[in-house]
Amino acid sequence: MPFDALPASPAVKVRDVALRDGLQAIARTVPTEIKRLWLQQAYEAGLRELEVGSFVPARLLPQLADTAELVTFAKTLPGLTASVLVPNLRGAQAAMEAQADWMLLPLSASHAHSLANLRKTPDEVLREIEAIRAARDAAGSACRLEVGLSTAFGCTIQGRVDPAEVLRLVRALVDLGVERIGLADTVGYADPAQVAALFTQAFELAGDRLACGHFHDTRGLGLANVYAAWSVGVRRFDACVGGIGGCPHAPGASGNVATEDVAWLFASMGQPTGLDFERLIALRGRLATWLDGEPLHGSIWRAGLPKTLRTPG
Amino acid sequence: MPFDALPASPAVKVRDVALRDGLQAIARTVPTEIKRLWLQQAYEAGLRELEVGSFVPARLLPQLADTAELVTFAKTLPGLTASVLVPNLRGAQAAMEAQADWMLLPLSASHAHSLANLRKTPDEVLREIEAIRAARDAAGSACRLEVGLSTAFGCTIQGRVDPAEVLRLVRALVDLGVERIGLADTVGYADPAQVAALFTQAFELAGDRLACGHFHDTRGLGLANVYAAWSVGVRRFDACVGGIGGCPHAPGASGNVATEDVAWLFASMGQPTGLDFERLIALRGRLATWLDGEPLHGSIWRAGLPKTLRTPG
């Protein structure tokens, strides 16, 4: 049962990032044939943007070593946009070779997190992004660049992250000509007032290029933050089926906002996402088997849709 | 560790309703001496408004039969406001005799829910409220009247509830001269856009008398709805420590928004509530013992406060 007929252009776009952000946090390796089934079923549930993996060295994240294969498979599904995470120029070259539609480049707004995670300062990462953009342009590749500004709302290492620093980086990214910028609450520190304020300021600098909200539900505010971002104009969100993707800095805490919860939030507000509730819940059920023993999260799967949203067929 | 020094007038007021709304949903009877301890510790955690019970016949809700005793105890704690639920004139008389500060009268916006729950139509309930107000005035009682408009955002029996009907009832309550009106999402159907819209319209009719948001987290939108209501001017909310108060129409679903989560939401937004995080979490821990076997809910207890909120002392 779809929440709504698949609209030509959904009011809100949801990118499921479970195959990368979710699986990256889980040590086990899901077989490629299962990932292909997963990807297919996400597509059948109405998802038209998926982050399918990461071009990092296989010795670091063996569970994502089949990323190129998944991009190839994703491109057989009509209208599906495949994103991949790339940490550096080498990864970007792999993404272009694989013909991914988008490469996602992480940039930590927290200096301390940037050093811990990428061993580079934010300004060094900016230079790497510039080199990637130049390489992409030189190669004539159609692969677009999206930068996710991680720890934009706070950092488990550094604590507070100055909004002025986030905005400085947003401006630098606009100047570098990346096609899309997102703000990410990597560790579940954001509150909705902060989300509304920071996105509002970032829109002034980046306009339509600011086009992704990435929230974790570590402390229960995930959906409140999605709503707050939507209320100031954000129309594209990352999420994970089953709410997978626990934060390594918050043991036992839940991870990304659940795709099925985000779909329910927007369906309840009359904002079509093109997603099919029952198929998302069915996929969540399969994840529980494929990831047997890993905690799943989210809310709507438990109580089901309210009577007011149930539609025939 | 307080989120903030107890302000003379908190920016946001939280009333804990666990001793009534929470315990009403739980069959077991908590001994009065435990309830007194619970009430004392809620007070020490900074709560200054508590719903302590309900004046319904003890044969219907034996677990709330000690309500008068709890009101008496609550009134020994300086600055504590004690509310009690009253379903009818007889209950109102008991509330006045007990010298409760506020009596809370439920009024279902759903015609079907009103008949199922109170065996009266909403207009019959309005007449009962009028009789209660007249009796209160005739008695010269200082007990104030608050009406909680339940199922204001939808109903498990009737489905959709027309906002026009909710607003008609709000206007009637203003005309009846009740001191306070709240809108309640009794069954977890509300979405934040609906919450913002309905409170905005109700404020136009009731002004400052509209002074309570009551949300359940049945489908994960509890805190998003609290934020949405706050964003249009609501500054007073019901909540339950430990998120108790499951909805009988949604088995397995969580209940009221958790007091500790609401406190964390507002603390993170820089809106003082006067609540002490560690004491709320400690009380939650005691509830887990006192209500051994009952599911508790909420989010912040699991991951703890972010580094950005941790304050010395």
Contacts between the chains, C-beta under 8 A, distances in Angstrom:
chain1	res1	chain2	res2	distance
A	154	B	306	5.9
A	154	B	307	7.3
A	154	B	308	4.8
A	155	B	307	7.8
A	156	B	306	7.7
A	156	B	307	6.2
A	159	B	307	4.4
A	159	B	308	5.3
A	160	B	308	5.1
A	187	B	306	7.4
A	188	B	303	6.6
A	188	B	306	7.4
A	189	B	306	4.3
A	189	B	307	7.8
A	189	B	308	5.9
A	191	B	265	6.6
A	191	B	268	3.6
A	191	B	269	5.0
A	192	B	224	7.7
A	192	B	227	4.5
A	192	B	231	7.9
A	192	B	265	7.7
A	192	B	269	7.1
A	193	B	227	7.9
A	193	B	268	8.0
A	193	B	269	4.1
A	193	B	270	7.4
A	194	B	268	7.5
A	194	B	269	7.3
A	217	B	299	7.4
A	218	B	299	8.0
A	218	B	303	5.0
A	219	B	264	6.7
A	219	B	299	5.5
A	219	B	300	5.2
A	219	B	303	5.2
A	219	B	306	7.1
A	220	B	223	5.8
A	220	B	261	5.2
A	220	B	264	7.7
A	220	B	298	7.0
A	220	B	299	2.6
A	220	B	300	6.0
A	221	B	223	5.9
A	221	B	265	6.4
A	221	B	268	7.5
A	221	B	299	7.8
A	223	B	220	5.8
A	223	B	221	5.9
A	223	B	223	7.3
A	223	B	224	4.7
A	224	B	192	7.7
A	224	B	223	4.6
A	224	B	224	4.1
A	224	B	226	7.6
A	224	B	227	4.6
A	224	B	265	7.1
A	226	B	224	7.6
A	227	B	192	4.5
A	227	B	193	7.9
A	227	B	224	4.6
A	227	B	227	6.9
A	227	B	228	6.5
A	228	B	227	6.5
A	231	B	192	7.9
A	231	B	231	7.4
A	250	B	303	4.7
A	250	B	304	8.0
A	252	B	302	5.8
A	252	B	303	7.3
A	253	B	302	6.0
A	253	B	303	4.0
A	254	B	299	7.8
A	254	B	302	8.0
A	261	B	220	5.2
A	264	B	219	6.7
A	264	B	220	7.7
A	265	B	191	6.6
A	265	B	192	7.7
A	265	B	221	6.4
A	265	B	224	7.1
A	268	B	191	3.6
A	268	B	193	8.0
A	268	B	194	7.5
A	268	B	221	7.4
A	269	B	191	5.0
A	269	B	192	7.1
A	269	B	193	4.1
A	269	B	194	7.3
A	270	B	193	7.5
A	298	B	220	7.0
A	299	B	217	7.4
A	299	B	219	5.6
A	299	B	220	2.6
A	299	B	221	7.8
A	299	B	254	7.8
A	300	B	219	5.2
A	300	B	220	6.0
A	302	B	252	5.9
A	302	B	253	6.0
A	303	B	188	6.6
A	303	B	218	5.0
A	303	B	219	5.2
A	303	B	250	4.7
A	303	B	252	7.3
A	303	B	253	4.0
A	304	B	250	8.0
A	306	B	154	5.9
A	306	B	156	7.7
A	306	B	187	7.4
A	306	B	188	7.3
A	306	B	189	4.3
A	306	B	219	7.0
A	307	B	154	7.3
A	307	B	155	7.8
A	307	B	156	6.2
A	307	B	159	4.4
A	307	B	189	7.8
A	308	B	154	4.8
A	308	B	159	5.3
A	308	B	160	5.1
A	308	B	189	5.9
